[in-house]
Amino acid sequence: MSLDLLSKLEASIQNALEQIELLKLELDEEKQKNLALSEQNQRLQQDLNTWNDKVSGLVGLLTEKVD
């Protein structure tokens, strides 16, 4: 009977190890996605800043012409 329990424990441990490995792989994939999204966010933020500068410059030109 103890051999049966030991066998079940071994199977449970093996299953847990497989699950841990799958979760590690999934975590690595999510880290890659997060990095890509962070890079995209940084590019979009730079684009937004560029557009804000251009709009501010145009508004400044309009303000000068009106005054």
C-alpha positions in Angstrom: 0.0 0.0 0.0 2.8 2.5 0.7 4.2 1.8 -2.7 0.9 2.7 -4.2 0.9 6.0 -2.2 4.5 6.6 -3.2 3.6 6.1 -6.8 0.7 8.5 -6.6 2.9 11.1 -4.9 5.5 10.7 -7.7 2.8 11.2 -10.3 1.5 14.3 -8.5 5.0 15.7 -8.3 5.7 15.0 -11.9 2.4 16.7 -12.8 3.3 19.7 -10.7 6.7 20.0 -12.3 5.1 19.9 -15.8 2.6 22.6 -14.8 5.5 24.7 -13.4 7.4 24.4 -16.7 4.3 25.3 -18.7 3.7 28.4 -16.5 7.4 29.4 -16.9 7.0 29.3 -20.7 3.8 31.3 -20.5 5.4 33.8 -18.2 8.3 34.2 -20.7 5.8 34.8 -23.5 4.0 37.4 -21.4 7.2 39.1 -20.6 8.0 39.3 -24.3 4.6 40.8 -25.1 5.0 43.3 -22.2 8.4 44.4 -23.6 6.9 44.8 -27.1 4.0 46.8 -25.7 6.3 49.0 -23.7 8.3 49.8 -26.7 5.2 50.5 -28.7 3.9 52.7 -25.9 7.2 54.6 -25.9 7.0 55.2 -29.7 3.4 56.3 -29.5 4.3 58.7 -26.6 7.1 60.2 -28.7 4.7 60.6 -31.6 2.2 62.3 -29.3 4.8 64.7 -28.0 5.8 65.5 -31.6 2.2 66.2 -32.6 1.7 68.3 -29.5 4.8 70.4 -30.3 3.6 70.9 -33.9 0.1 71.9 -32.9 1.5 74.3 -30.3 3.7 75.8 -32.9 0.8 76.3 -35.3 -1.4 77.8 -32.6 1.4 80.1 -31.8 1.6 81.2 -35.4 -2.1 81.8 -35.5 -2.0 83.8 -32.3 0.8 86.0 -33.7 -1.2 86.6 -36.9 -4.3 87.6 -34.9 -2.5 90.0 -32.6 
